[in-house]
């Protein structure tokens, strides 16, 4: 693997606040430094094998979406530059292209999920009960079919190692208060619709996605990553067909591989074969290329040469 593959970070100049499934978060005083590593998680478990260039691609994609969606709701993004506080030259090289400096926010304990298509766990529930997360849908919908309107299906935000649980909107009102819960639902649906329209013009179907929100000075703020293959189902529009699972640009490919070898979704996770790593990196890269409508500058996306 390339020396630019970053599986974990240990910056001496800044205090580490959190090491999440994919991101390492550092305290900058009045802001946070979020480092998107090349770790990948599936079924809420971090895999031992990194995906070269993944963190840089996620960062580029989130930066793009934060810029495009500022008209919908405030977000926490400030800069994608490595801060001057990081003085070690190797660290600066490793971090290039994979960091965001963001506002500090009081994170809200609900994940805001919007589904525009019938897939995944939603398809499984629909076959059993005609509902998705308790929401009644029209009869005789097929797998992967577009819903009449996108639906909002929030979940709990479980700690690392635990599984999120779907909850009714009324439960989010109990957790957050009715006004904040309604503001999140409204913002999430609008974010999804605008992003889905944008992506569709570029050959990608966003089947569903997850947003996270916090409060900055009491104002609702979009935080974390946004509309990436880690937080969304991205399907190639040219290969879409109702009645089956879809090829994808997201980590569903890795989930499918892990299921095919019989992994029980409990730690420890198995290593990924080189072929799966290369194909996964290729899928992320193609999603970013389509969304930006540009050939990517590999010098700006560390680790991609080893994903070839």
N, C-alpha and C positions, 0 to 999 in steps of 0.2 A: 504494500500500500504506500501511497505517497506520504512524505513527511508532513504534508499539509492536512492530512486527515486529523481531525480533532475529536477525540472521544470524551475527554474530560479536560477541565482547566483548573489551574491553581494560581491565581494572581496574588502576588505578595503585597501589592500596593493597596488593594481594596478588600474590605471584609466580605466574605461569602455569606449571603443570606440564605440561599436555597440552592440545592442541586436537584432539579426536577427530572422528569423522564427524559427530556431532550435539552432543556436549557439550564445553564448555570447563571445565577442572579447575584450581582454584587452591589454593595451600597456605595453610592458616590456622594452621600450627604444629602443634597437637595434633589437627587435623581437616582435612578437605578441603571445599572449596566446589565443588559440581557445578552448572554452569549448563546447562540444557537449552535450546539455541537452536532456531530454526525451520528449521535446515538439515534436509535429507532426503537419505539415501543409498540407492542401489539398485545391486545387483551390486557392492557394495564400493566404489562411486564416489560422492563427494558431488556432488549436482546443483547447478547455479548458482542455481536458483530456490527461495526459501524457501517454507514452508507457514505462513501466518499463524496464530498461536495454538498451533502444534503443540507447542512446548516446554512451554508452560503445561499443556496437556492431558496430555502424557507425565508431567510432574511430579505432577500431581494423581492420576493413575492409579497411578504407582509408590508414592506416599505411602499410598494406600488399601491396596494389596496388601501393602506392608511391615507395615502395622498388622494386617491380617487373617491373615498367615502367621507371626507371631512364635512361634506354638505349634509350628511345624514345625522351624525352624532360626533361629538368631540372624541378624540383618541389621545393616547398617551405618548405618541411618537415625537421625539425631538430631533434625533440625528442618527446617522448610520456610520459616523466617524469613530475610529478608535480614540478614546479620550487621552489627553496628554498625561493624565495621572498614571497610565500604564507606561512604564519607562523601559522595561526589559524588551530588547529588540526581538528576541524569539517570540515572546508573547504577542508583541505587536504584529509580527508576521502571521502568526497563527490566527489572530483575531480579525485580520483584515477581511472585510466582506461578510462577517457573520455576527456583527454586534448591532444592538440598538440602544441608544441612550433614551430613556423614557421618564415621564413624570412618575413620581410615587403616587400610588392610589391605594385606597382601602378596598381590597378585592371583595366582591360580593359572592356568597357561597352557593351560587346557582350557575349551572352551565346552560346557556341559551341555545337550544338546538332548533334549527328550521329544516323541514323536510319538504322537498318539492316533488320527489319521486318515491315510489313504493319499493323499498329495497332493504336489505340487511335484516336487522331484528324487527323492523316495521313490517316487512313482508311476512315473516314468520308469524307475528301476532295477527296480522290481517287474515291469513289463511285459517287461523284457529277461531277468531272471534269477529272478524269484519271491522276491527278497530286498529288504530295505531296509537299507542300510549293512552288508551282509553277513549280516543276520539273516533267517533263513528264515521266511516267512509262509505262511498257508494258501493253497491254490490258489483261483482264480476270484474273487478280490476285485475290486470295481469301483473306479473312480476316486472319491476322496473318501470311501470306505467307512470306517466306524469299525472300528478294529482290535480283535481279541478282548481285548487288554490293551495299555495304552500301552507303548511301547518306548523305551529309552534309547539314543541314538545320538550319542555325543560327537564333537567335532571339535577340531582345533587352533585356537588363537586367533592368527590371522595379523596381522602389523603392518598399519597403514593402507596401503591401496593394493594389498595382496596378498589372495589368496582363502583362506578357511578350507578345511581338508580333513577329511573324515570319517575317523575312526580307530576301530579296534576297542576295546572296553572293556579288553582286556588291555594295549593300548598305553598307556592312561591309567594303568594300574597301574605300568607302567615309568616313566612321567613323574612321577607324584605319589606313588607308593608305594601298596601294595594297600589299606591301611586308609583313607587319605584318598580314594582313588578310589571305594571302596565306600560311604563316607559320603556322597560327592557323588551317586552314583547313587541311593542310598536317599532322600536328601533331595529330589532333583529329581523323582523319581516321585511322592513324597507331595505335594510342592508342586503338581505338575501336577494330580493327582487332586482335591485340595481346591479348587484354583482353577477347574478345569473344572466341578465340581459347582456351585460358587457362580455362575459365569457362566451355566450352563445354566438356572438358576432365573430368570435375568434376560434370557433370549432370545438368548444368545451361545454359540456353539460355539467353544471354543479347540481348534483342530485340532492345533497344535503350538506349541512355545515354546522359547526359549533362556534359560538362566540362567547367571550368572557368579558365581564364588565366590572368596573369599580367606581368609586367616587373620588374625585379630585376637587377639594374645596366644596364638597357637597354637590358637585355637578356630575351627572352620569357620563362615564368615560369608557370607551372601548379599549380593552387592554390585551396583553399577551400577544399571540400571533393572530393572524386573521386570514381566512380563506386560502389556506395552503393545503397541499395533499395530505398533511398530517391531521388537519382538523376538518376535512371535507371529503366527499366522494366526487372525484372528477372523472367524467366519462368522455371519450372521444365521440363527438356528435356524429361523425361519418359512419360509425359502426353501431349506432344505437338501434335497438330493436326491442319491442315489448315482448314479454313472455319468457325471458331468460335473464340470467345474471349478465352483467356488462363487462367488457374489457375496461380497464381503468388506468388512470395516471397516478393513483394514490397507493397507499400501502395495503390495499386489499389483496394485491398480488402476493405480498409477504404473508398475510393472514391465510390465504389459500394454501400456500406452501406449508405453513406450520400445521394447518389442519390435515393436509395430505399425509404428513408423517406421523400423525396421531398424538401430537403434543397436547397435554391436558390443560394448557393455559395457566399452569401454576409454575412458580420458580423452582428450579432454574430453567431459563429458556435455552433452547439448543442454538448452536452456531448456525449461521446461514452459509450455504455453499457459495463459491465465487460467482457462479452463474446467476444465482438469485440476487446477489449484491449488484452485479453489473446491470441486470435488467431493471432492478428497482431504481438505481441511479438514473438510468436512461429514461424511465417514465417521468420522474421528477423534472428532469431536464427538458423533456418535450413539453410538459405542461407549462413550464416557465417560458419556453420559446414561443409557444402559441399565444400565451397571454400578453407577452411583450411585443409579439410580432417582429422580433429581431433575432438574428443569430447572436448567440451569447459570446461574450469575451471571456475565454477560459482563464485568462490571467486574473480576472476579477472574481472567479468562482473557484476557490482553492479545493484541490483534491479531485477535480473532475477528470484529470488525465488518468488517474488510476481506476476510474469507473468505466473506462472504454472497454 
